[in-house]
Amino acid sequence: MAWEERGSCINIFRTRNRGRFSGTFTNYEAKHLLRK
C-alpha cells in the first residue's frame, strides 16, 4: 500500500479545505482502519 502517497493527498485536501474535510476524513480513515 502506498501510505505515503495517500497521506500527502489527504494533507493537500486538509490544507485546501480546512475544517470542511478534516472531520470527515478522520472519520473515514478511522472506519477504514477499523475494518481491517
C-alpha positions in Angstrom: 0.0 0.0 0.0 1.2 3.5 -0.8 0.5 5.1 2.6 2.9 8.0 1.9 1.1 8.9 -1.3 -2.2 8.7 0.4 -1.0 10.8 3.3 0.2 13.6 1.0 -3.1 13.5 -0.8 -5.1 13.9 2.4 -2.6 16.6 3.5 -3.3 18.6 0.4 -7.1 18.2 0.9 -6.8 19.3 4.6 -4.8 22.4 3.7 -7.1 23.4 0.9 -10.4 22.9 2.7 -9.5 23.3 6.4 -12.2 22.2 8.8 -14.6 21.2 6.0 -12.9 17.9 5.2 -10.7 17.3 8.2 -13.5 15.8 10.3 -14.9 13.7 7.5 -11.5 12.4 6.5 -10.5 11.4 10.0 -13.8 9.6 10.5 -13.4 7.8 7.1 -9.9 6.8 7.9 -10.8 5.5 11.3 -13.6 3.4 9.9 -11.4 2.1 7.1 -8.6 1.2 9.6 -11.1 -0.5 12.0 -12.5 -2.6 9.2 -9.1 -4.3 8.6 
